[in-house]
């Protein structure tokens, strides 16, 4: 009796690496392909408290350096002698007009170097006996002979066969259109930024006038990731870079030794989520390849890991169709709602001012709003019950704001 055919995973980022580890741990043969493997991806690298609770081994990475055996993952050894993450518990929101609200997060955000995070997850996959190949897939095609494995995969160094393909190679991987139509420009977000040498303990988010996006400053363990995101087609990458560089200069960040980067992220519209396909006969997509990114915040790491977990479980119980159903029940409603709220969040008005201005002002004035924001950053507060919570706390938040305003002008209550 021949051994079962392997599952091929194209892409070694967090989604692909976690899926490989979970499948291989349960005895499935796994071939994982990625031409870069662990690399310093241009993004914030923030992992929420919700993700750390579900995947506690990530939090444990903070207690040791992210070292990876040279015979398994090819990188320069010094890159792996740095702490894997930086736990940050102070955040500052800045409105388009420059109002600031600084508060303490009840649950710290773990900000990873993506080199360290990818390396950690790839090493877990290797230890689970996944077969990791630092190779670029150049072609994926169905087998003609039904007696053979269903898929043929080609790299510059060889040919491979697999019974199932998991695509985990990002939003603009060259193979997505082989399974589905390419992602529309209207469903993408452009990012540009810098890796800046230095240390910080403050996470900053600057909202911008006229841009569906924001500037972020995420302090990693050995450098700061500072970037800007905007909806594709609204603002050019060159203009985003100019806005970012001006802001960084005004806020005391030097770019003398910084490294520039640019990247594309999925940012699906609500109608795109309505018709989203993530799997078919013999294949699935996970993480960014499936477009599983929050259209408001751009956060995708939790969804990458969770989609990988759901996909691996469905394959292990030999019910691959279960992946689509679980994604539809658990993840897509939240992302679909975020997509429907995105334009109003960035462009809407409330009480005669922009939502962004009001949000930052209320955060500065109200402890109950700061608690809400802390829960949003932790991943503990979803969009589906956000309105109900706002209705509950808004009267007290407005009262807190009026009280703070009174103190500013020297008012006192009759009983003071």
C-alpha positions in Angstrom: 0.0 0.0 0.0 1.5 3.3 -1.1 1.9 6.2 1.3 -0.8 8.9 1.1 -0.2 11.8 -1.3 1.2 15.0 0.3 -0.7 18.2 0.8 1.1 21.1 -1.0 1.1 24.5 0.7 2.3 27.4 -1.5 3.4 30.2 0.8 5.4 30.1 4.0 4.0 33.1 5.9 2.0 32.7 9.2 -1.0 31.1 7.5 0.9 28.6 5.4 3.4 27.7 8.2 0.7 27.2 10.8 -1.4 25.0 8.5 1.8 23.0 7.7 2.6 22.5 11.4 -1.0 21.4 12.3 -1.3 19.0 9.4 2.2 17.5 9.8 1.7 17.1 13.6 -1.2 14.8 12.9 0.8 12.6 10.5 -0.1 14.2 7.2 2.6 14.5 4.6 3.1 18.2 3.8 5.2 20.0 1.2 5.6 23.7 2.0 7.1 26.0 -0.7 8.2 29.6 -0.3 11.0 31.3 -2.2 11.9 33.6 0.7 10.7 31.7 3.8 11.4 33.9 6.9 11.8 37.5 5.8 11.1 41.0 7.2 7.7 41.7 5.8 6.6 45.4 5.5 3.7 45.7 8.0 3.1 46.6 11.6 3.4 43.0 13.0 0.9 43.5 15.7 -0.6 40.4 17.3 -3.7 40.9 19.4 -4.4 39.6 22.9 -7.2 37.4 21.3 -4.6 35.8 19.0 -2.1 35.3 21.9 -4.8 33.6 23.9 -5.6 31.2 21.1 -2.0 30.6 20.2 -0.1 30.8 23.5 3.1 29.6 21.9 3.4 33.1 20.3 3.5 34.8 23.7 6.1 32.3 24.9 8.4 33.6 22.1 8.8 36.8 24.2 10.8 34.8 26.8 13.6 33.8 24.4 15.3 34.9 21.2 13.8 33.6 18.0 16.7 31.4 17.0 16.2 29.0 14.1 18.4 26.1 13.1 20.5 26.9 10.1 19.9 23.5 8.4 16.2 24.1 8.2 15.6 27.8 7.5 18.2 29.7 5.5 18.9 33.1 6.9 21.8 35.0 8.4 22.3 33.9 12.0 22.6 37.4 13.6 19.0 38.1 12.5 17.7 35.5 14.8 19.5 36.6 18.0 17.1 39.4 18.6 13.9 39.2 20.8 11.0 37.9 18.9 8.4 40.5 20.1 7.9 43.7 21.9 4.9 43.9 24.3 3.4 47.4 24.0 0.7 48.6 26.4 0.6 52.4 25.6 -1.3 53.7 22.6 -1.8 57.2 21.1 -4.6 58.0 18.6 -4.2 61.2 16.6 -7.1 62.8 14.7 -6.8 64.4 11.3 -6.8 67.8 12.9 -4.0 66.8 15.4 -6.0 66.1 18.5 -4.3 63.4 20.6 -5.6 60.7 23.0 -3.1 58.6 24.8 -4.2 55.6 26.9 -3.0 52.4 28.5 -4.1 49.1 26.9 -5.6 46.7 29.3 -4.1 43.9 27.3 -0.7 44.6 25.6 -0.3 44.1 21.9 2.6 41.8 20.9 4.5 43.5 18.1 6.6 41.0 16.2 9.4 41.4 13.7 7.9 39.5 10.8 11.3 37.8 10.3 11.0 36.4 13.8 7.3 35.5 13.6 7.6 33.7 10.3 10.8 32.0 11.5 9.1 30.8 14.6 6.1 29.4 12.8 8.3 27.7 10.1 10.4 26.1 12.7 7.3 24.7 14.4 6.3 23.3 11.0 9.7 21.7 10.5 9.7 20.1 13.9 6.3 18.6 13.1 8.0 17.0 10.1 6.7 19.2 7.3 8.9 19.1 4.3 10.0 22.7 3.7 11.3 23.9 0.4 12.9 27.2 -0.3 11.8 27.2 -3.9 9.5 29.3 -6.0 6.5 27.6 -7.5 6.3 28.5 -11.2 3.4 26.4 -12.3 0.4 24.6 -10.7 -1.7 22.3 -12.9 -4.1 19.4 -12.6 -2.9 16.0 -13.5 -4.3 14.5 -16.7 -4.1 10.9 -15.5 -6.7 10.1 -12.9 -4.5 7.5 -11.5 -1.9 10.1 -10.5 -2.0 12.7 -7.9 -4.4 15.5 -8.6 -1.9 18.3 -8.8 1.5 18.9 -10.4 3.7 21.7 -9.0 6.8 23.0 -10.8 9.8 24.9 -9.4 13.0 25.9 -11.2 14.6 22.9 -9.3 12.1 20.2 -9.8 8.5 18.8 -10.1 6.3 17.7 -7.3 2.9 16.0 -7.0 0.2 16.5 -4.4 -3.3 15.5 -3.6 -4.4 18.9 -2.4 -3.2 22.5 -2.7 -3.4 25.2 -0.1 -2.7 28.7 -1.4 -1.2 31.0 1.2 1.0 33.3 -0.9 -0.6 36.7 -0.3 -3.1 38.9 -2.1 -1.3 39.3 -5.4 0.2 35.8 -5.8 0.4 34.8 -9.5 -1.8 31.6 -9.0 -5.0 33.2 -7.6 -6.4 33.8 -11.0 -5.9 30.1 -11.8 -8.5 29.3 -9.2 -10.6 32.5 -9.1 -10.6 35.9 -10.7 -7.8 38.3 -9.7 -8.5 40.7 -6.8 -9.9 44.0 -8.1 -7.9 47.2 -7.5 -11.0 48.4 -5.6 -10.4 45.6 -3.1 -6.8 46.5 -2.3 -4.9 48.8 0.0 -1.5 50.3 -0.7 1.1 50.5 2.1 4.4 52.3 2.2 6.8 52.7 5.1 10.1 52.5 6.8 12.0 50.3 9.2 13.6 52.8 11.5 16.5 51.9 13.9 15.7 52.7 17.5 13.3 51.7 20.3 10.0 53.0 21.5 7.3 52.0 23.9 4.4 53.9 22.3 2.2 52.6 19.5 0.7 55.5 17.5 -2.1 55.7 15.0 -2.5 58.9 13.0 -5.8 59.3 11.0 -5.6 61.4 7.9 -7.9 63.8 6.2 -9.1 62.6 2.7 -7.3 59.2 3.0 -9.1 56.0 3.7 -6.3 54.7 5.9 -3.9 55.9 8.5 -0.2 56.3 9.6 1.1 53.7 12.1 4.1 53.6 14.3 4.6 50.1 15.8 7.7 49.7 18.0 9.2 46.3 17.4 11.9 44.7 19.5 14.9 46.2 17.7 13.4 48.8 15.4 10.3 50.8 14.7 7.9 50.0 11.8 6.4 53.2 10.6 4.0 53.1 7.7 1.0 54.5 5.9 -2.0 52.7 4.3 -4.5 54.0 1.8 -7.1 52.6 -0.5 -5.7 51.8 -3.9 -6.9 54.3 -6.5 -7.5 57.0 -4.0 -3.9 58.1 -3.4 -0.7 57.1 -5.2 2.1 55.3 -3.5 4.3 58.3 -4.1 1.8 60.7 -2.4 1.4 58.3 0.5 5.2 58.2 0.9 5.4 62.0 0.8 2.7 62.4 3.5 4.4 59.8 5.7 7.8 61.3 5.4 6.5 64.8 6.3 4.7 63.4 9.3 7.7 61.4 10.5 9.9 64.5 10.2 7.4 66.6 12.1 7.3 64.0 14.9 11.0 63.5 15.4 11.8 60.3 13.4 15.0 60.3 11.4 15.2 58.3 8.2 19.0 58.5 7.7 19.5 54.7 8.2 15.9 53.6 7.6 14.8 51.1 5.0 11.9 51.9 2.7 9.2 49.3 1.8 5.9 49.2 -0.1 3.3 46.4 -0.1 -0.2 45.5 -1.2 -2.9 44.3 1.3 -6.5 43.0 0.6 -9.2 45.4 1.7 -12.4 43.9 0.4 -15.6 45.7 -0.1 -18.8 44.3 1.5 -20.1 43.0 -1.9 -16.8 41.2 -2.5 -17.2 39.3 0.8 -20.8 38.5 -0.2 -19.6 36.4 -3.1 -16.2 35.3 -1.7 -15.0 31.8 -2.6 -12.2 30.3 -0.6 -12.1 26.7 -1.7 -13.0 24.3 -4.5 -12.3 20.7 -5.6 -8.9 19.9 -4.3 -7.8 23.4 -3.2 -8.3 26.1 -0.5 -7.0 29.6 0.1 -6.1 31.0 3.5 -4.9 34.3 5.0 -4.3 37.2 2.6 -4.7 34.9 -0.4 -8.4 34.6 0.6 -8.6 38.3 1.4 -9.1 37.7 5.1 -8.1 41.1 6.3 -10.0 43.7 8.4 -11.0 46.5 5.9 -11.0 49.1 8.6 -7.8 48.3 10.5 -5.8 46.3 8.0 -5.2 43.6 10.7 -4.8 40.2 9.1 -2.5 38.1 11.4 -5.3 36.7 13.5 -7.4 35.8 10.5 -4.4 34.3 8.8 -3.8 32.0 11.7 -7.4 31.1 12.4 -8.2 30.4 8.7 -5.1 28.1 8.6 -6.3 26.3 11.7 -9.9 25.9 10.3 -8.5 24.7 6.9 -6.1 22.2 8.5 -8.8 20.8 10.8 -11.2 20.3 7.8 -8.6 18.3 5.9 -7.7 16.2 9.0 -11.3 15.1 9.4 -11.5 14.6 5.6 -14.3 17.1 5.2 -12.6 19.9 3.2 -16.0 21.6 2.5 -16.2 22.2 6.3 -13.5 25.0 6.0 -15.8 27.2 3.8 -18.8 26.6 6.1 -16.8 27.5 9.3 -15.3 30.5 7.7 -18.8 31.7 6.7 -20.1 31.2 10.3 -17.1 32.6 12.3 -15.0 35.0 10.3 -16.8 36.4 7.3 -19.7 38.1 9.2 -17.2 40.2 11.1 -15.2 41.2 8.0 -18.3 41.8 6.0 -19.6 44.2 8.6 -16.2 46.0 8.9 -16.3 46.5 5.1 -19.8 48.0 5.2 -18.7 50.4 8.0 -15.3 51.3 6.5 -16.3 54.3 4.4 -18.5 55.8 7.2 -15.7 55.3 9.7 -13.2 57.2 7.6 -15.5 59.7 5.9 -18.6 60.0 8.0 -19.9 62.8 10.2 -21.4 62.8 13.7 -22.5 65.8 15.9 -21.3 68.2 13.2 -17.8 66.9 13.0 -16.0 63.9 11.5 -16.3 60.5 13.2 -12.5 60.3 13.5 -12.3 63.7 15.3 -15.2 62.8 17.6 -13.7 59.4 18.3 -10.3 60.7 19.3 -11.9 63.5 21.4 -14.1 61.1 23.3 -11.2 58.7 23.8 -9.3 61.6 25.4 -12.2 62.6 27.6 -13.9 59.3 28.6 -12.6 56.3 30.6 -15.4 54.2 29.2 -14.4 55.0 25.6 -10.8 54.2 26.5 -11.9 50.8 27.8 -13.7 50.2 24.6 -10.7 51.2 22.5 -8.5 48.9 24.6 -10.9 46.0 23.9 -10.9 46.8 20.2 -7.1 46.7 20.1 -7.1 43.5 22.1 -9.5 41.8 19.6 -12.0 41.3 22.4 -14.6 43.7 21.0 -16.0 42.7 17.7 -18.0 44.9 15.2 -21.2 42.9 15.5 -22.0 44.0 19.1 -20.1 47.3 18.9 -23.2 49.4 18.3 -25.0 48.0 21.4 -22.0 48.7 23.6 -21.7 52.3 22.2 -25.4 52.9 23.0 -24.8 51.7 26.5 -21.8 53.8 27.3 -22.3 56.9 25.1 -24.5 58.9 27.6 -21.9 58.4 30.3 -19.0 59.1 27.9 -20.7 62.4 26.9 -21.2 63.3 30.5 -17.5 62.6 31.2 -16.7 64.9 28.3 -18.9 67.7 29.6 -17.4 67.3 33.1 -13.8 67.5 31.7 -14.9 70.5 29.7 -16.2 72.1 32.9 -12.9 71.4 34.7 -11.1 73.0 31.8 -13.0 76.3 32.3 -12.9 76.1 36.1 -16.5 75.1 36.7 -17.3 73.4 39.9 -20.4 71.5 41.0 -22.7 72.9 43.6 -21.6 70.4 46.1 -17.9 71.0 45.7 
